[in-house]
Structures are given as structure tokens and as C-alpha cells.
Amino acid sequence: MRPPLIIITGASSGIGAATARLLASHGHPLLLLARRLERLHALQLPDTLCRAVDITDRTAVRQAVAEAEQQFGPADAIINNAGVMLLGKMTQQDPAEWERMLEVNVKGLLNGIHAVLPGMVARRHGTIINVSSIAGRKTFPGHVAYCGSKFAVHAISENLREEVAGHHVRVITIAPGAVETELLGHTSDEAIKQDYQQWKQQMGGVLAAEDVAETIRFAYQQPQRVAIREIVLAATGQQA
């Protein structure tokens, strides 16, 4: 019997792409969502539907999910991985950057949940995995709006877990520390980017995207009766 459909947002690079490769290797059909369609196709994964979708477009997300479920059957899990990190000091940062983080990291997450949750509740089976950050549990300099968006991910996840636990739907939060991805490149403040790079070097290296992908798979592969509510992981050398 073929493993069930899994949906991954922000799948064109970093954690999303690593998770897609790993789950495909275990036979899962996939729906991959990202704005850069060519990057999704470049993964060349079997039984995979790739769609150029901005996670902030609720209608587009819902339509892509419906298309994938028609092709592969009901979604057993969604990995809400799409996110942006635009670091900056509040006195200097362009408010448009705050708005983009809230749109993607919070509203986009809710759009992903909204697209699959009614079906999961009706089937009394499913898993929602929200990729947050250690910055959703503690604060860091220059992270005010970003931390706010990731604290929201933790709160949404925990409250949703309470809401759907009685329907046998699992909600899992994955909170990585620093990871070697493209995320830092979104930040426009060059001084903050330099400081961040120095911080990574001082700790002797950071997580690889594949480390987080393996953690996601570990949490998902547990029996449905087992909900690992939250996993926090970081490079051993990361103190903060």
C-alpha cells in the first residue's frame, strides 16, 4: 500500500526541499508549494505535484490541495514550512518587512492549516507540522518582528492542538536554532547579516537542513496515538 500524501509549503529550498527529498525517498506522494516553480521541478521527485503558490493566497492554497487530493488521495500531513526572516531594529526597519513576515509566517501558516484541517477532522486522522524557530521561544537582538511572528506560530500550534486532539489530529511544532539555509539572505540590513554570520562561525557551525528534515520525519512517523508536541533542536555549540 502506498504511503499517503504529504503537503510541504516553502519547498523550493532549505528545510522544505530537504524534507521533500527525504519523504519522497520513503515513497510518499507530495504536493510541493513555493513561488519558484522551477526550483520545485528541479528536485525531480516521483509522484509529486508542484505548484507555484504564494502561501498568503488562501484560495490558491486551497485549490492546490484539492487538486493533489484528487490525484493522490487525502492529505495525511501538511508541513507548514514557508517563512521569511527579515531582521532589523525597530527604529530603522521598513514596516513593509514587518508586514511581509506577518503575512507569510502567521497568515500563511493559518492558510495551510485551513486548507487541510476540515478533512482531517472529518476522517479523524492527520498531522499538522508547523516549522517555527527557537526565536518562537526566546528573543534575540534585532529580531523583534520576527520573534513576534514565530511566538505566534507556537501559540497557534498549541491552541490548535487542544482544539483538535479530541478528533485524533496531531499538531507538532518543530523549533530549530540556526540552520544553513537561504533565510538570512532575505534580511536587508547588512550589518545584522554580518553579525549573524559571525555568530554562526563562533558556535562552530549550525544545523543542516537535512538535520531538521530528519527530525520532522521522526515526529511524523510515530504512531498516530503519539503526538510529539514540540521538538527544539540546535547545533550543539549554539548557546542561545
C-alpha positions in Angstrom: 0.0 0.0 0.0 1.4 3.4 -1.0 2.2 5.9 1.8 -0.2 8.8 2.0 0.0 12.3 0.6 2.1 14.9 2.4 2.0 18.6 1.6 5.0 20.9 2.1 5.0 24.6 1.8 8.2 26.6 1.1 9.5 23.5 -0.6 11.8 25.2 -3.1 14.9 25.3 -0.9 16.4 24.7 2.6 14.3 22.7 5.1 11.4 22.3 2.7 13.4 20.9 -0.1 15.4 18.6 2.2 12.2 17.3 3.7 10.6 16.7 0.3 13.6 14.6 -0.8 13.5 12.6 2.4 9.8 11.9 2.4 9.9 11.0 -1.4 12.6 8.5 -0.6 10.1 6.8 1.7 7.5 6.6 -1.0 5.2 9.5 -0.1 3.4 11.3 -2.9 3.9 15.0 -2.4 2.3 18.4 -3.0 5.1 21.0 -3.1 4.2 24.6 -2.8 6.5 27.6 -3.4 6.7 30.7 -5.5 9.7 29.4 -7.5 8.2 26.6 -9.6 11.5 25.9 -11.4 13.2 25.0 -8.2 10.4 22.6 -7.3 10.7 20.9 -10.7 14.5 20.7 -10.3 14.0 18.4 -7.3 12.8 15.8 -9.8 10.9 13.8 -7.3 8.4 11.0 -8.2 4.7 11.2 -7.5 5.0 14.9 -6.9 2.6 17.7 -7.8 4.5 21.1 -7.9 2.5 24.3 -7.9 3.7 27.9 -7.9 1.6 29.2 -5.0 2.2 32.2 -2.6 1.2 30.8 0.8 -0.6 34.2 1.5 -3.1 33.4 -1.3 -5.7 31.4 0.6 -7.7 30.5 -2.5 -4.6 29.3 -4.4 -3.5 27.1 -1.5 -7.0 25.5 -1.1 -7.2 24.8 -4.9 -3.7 23.2 -5.0 -4.6 21.0 -2.0 -7.9 19.9 -3.7 -6.0 19.1 -6.9 -3.4 17.0 -5.1 -6.0 15.1 -3.0 -7.9 14.3 -6.2 -4.8 12.8 -7.7 -3.2 11.1 -4.7 -5.9 10.8 -2.1 -6.4 12.6 1.2 -3.5 14.6 2.7 -2.3 12.8 5.8 0.0 15.6 6.8 1.0 19.2 6.0 4.4 20.6 6.8 3.9 24.4 7.1 7.5 25.4 6.4 7.1 28.6 4.3 8.6 31.5 6.1 10.7 34.7 5.8 13.2 36.2 8.3 13.7 39.9 7.8 15.8 41.0 10.8 16.1 44.7 11.8 16.0 47.2 14.6 12.6 48.7 15.2 13.9 52.2 14.9 15.3 51.6 11.4 13.3 48.7 9.8 10.9 49.3 6.9 7.4 48.5 8.2 6.8 46.6 4.9 9.2 44.0 6.3 7.1 43.5 9.4 4.0 43.2 7.3 5.7 40.6 5.0 6.7 38.4 8.0 3.2 38.5 9.5 1.6 37.7 6.1 3.9 34.7 5.4 4.8 33.4 8.9 1.4 33.8 10.5 -1.4 34.2 7.9 0.3 31.8 5.5 0.6 29.2 8.3 -3.1 29.6 9.0 -3.9 29.3 5.3 -2.1 26.0 5.2 -3.9 24.7 8.3 -7.3 25.9 7.0 -6.9 24.0 3.7 -6.5 20.6 5.3 -8.0 20.7 8.8 -11.7 20.1 7.9 -10.8 16.9 6.1 -8.5 15.6 8.8 -11.2 16.3 11.5 -13.8 14.5 9.4 -11.5 11.5 8.9 -10.3 11.7 12.5 -6.8 11.3 11.3 -4.0 13.6 10.2 -0.9 15.5 11.3 -0.1 19.3 11.1 3.6 20.1 11.5 4.4 23.8 11.9 8.1 24.8 11.5 8.8 27.6 13.9 12.1 28.6 15.5 13.9 28.9 18.8 13.0 32.6 18.1 9.5 31.5 18.9 10.5 30.6 22.4 13.0 33.3 23.3 14.1 36.7 22.0 17.2 37.8 20.1 18.6 41.3 19.3 17.2 42.7 16.0 14.5 40.0 15.9 11.5 42.0 17.3 9.0 41.4 14.4 10.5 38.0 13.5 10.2 36.8 17.1 6.7 38.1 17.2 5.7 36.1 14.2 7.4 32.9 15.5 5.9 33.3 19.0 2.6 33.4 17.2 3.4 30.1 15.5 3.9 28.4 18.9 0.7 29.9 20.3 -1.3 28.9 17.2 0.1 25.4 17.3 -0.6 24.8 21.0 -4.1 26.2 20.9 -4.9 24.2 17.7 -3.6 21.1 19.3 -6.0 21.5 22.2 -8.8 22.1 19.8 -8.3 19.0 17.6 -6.8 16.5 20.0 -10.3 15.0 20.5 -10.5 14.4 16.8 -7.3 12.4 16.8 -5.5 15.0 14.7 -1.9 15.7 15.8 -0.2 19.2 15.9 3.6 19.2 16.1 5.9 22.3 16.4 9.5 22.0 15.1 11.7 24.8 16.5 15.2 24.8 15.0 18.0 27.0 16.0 20.3 28.5 13.3 20.2 26.4 10.1 22.3 26.8 7.0 19.6 27.9 4.5 18.8 30.9 2.3 16.7 32.5 5.1 19.3 35.0 6.3 19.6 36.3 2.7 16.2 37.9 2.9 17.5 40.4 5.5 18.3 43.8 4.1 20.4 45.1 7.0 24.0 44.3 6.0 25.4 44.9 9.5 22.9 42.5 11.0 23.7 39.9 8.4 27.4 40.2 9.1 26.9 39.9 12.9 24.7 36.8 12.3 27.3 35.2 10.1 30.0 35.8 12.8 27.7 34.3 15.4 27.3 31.1 13.3 31.1 30.9 13.0 31.7 31.4 16.7 29.4 28.4 17.5 31.4 26.2 15.2 28.7 25.5 12.6 24.9 25.3 12.5 22.3 22.7 11.7 22.0 21.5 8.1 18.5 21.5 6.5 18.8 17.7 6.4 19.0 17.6 10.2 15.7 19.3 10.5 14.1 17.1 7.8 15.1 14.0 9.8 13.6 15.5 12.9 10.3 16.2 11.0 10.2 12.6 9.7 10.9 11.2 13.2 8.0 13.1 14.7 5.6 12.2 11.8 6.5 8.5 11.8 5.3 7.9 15.3 2.0 6.1 15.7 -1.0 8.3 15.3 -1.8 7.8 19.0 1.6 9.5 19.8 1.8 13.3 19.4 5.3 14.8 19.9 4.0 18.3 20.7 7.3 20.2 20.2 10.9 19.5 19.3 13.6 22.1 19.9 16.9 21.4 18.2 20.1 23.3 17.6 23.7 22.8 16.9 25.5 21.6 20.0 27.6 24.7 20.0 24.7 27.1 20.0 24.3 28.5 23.5 21.5 31.0 22.9 
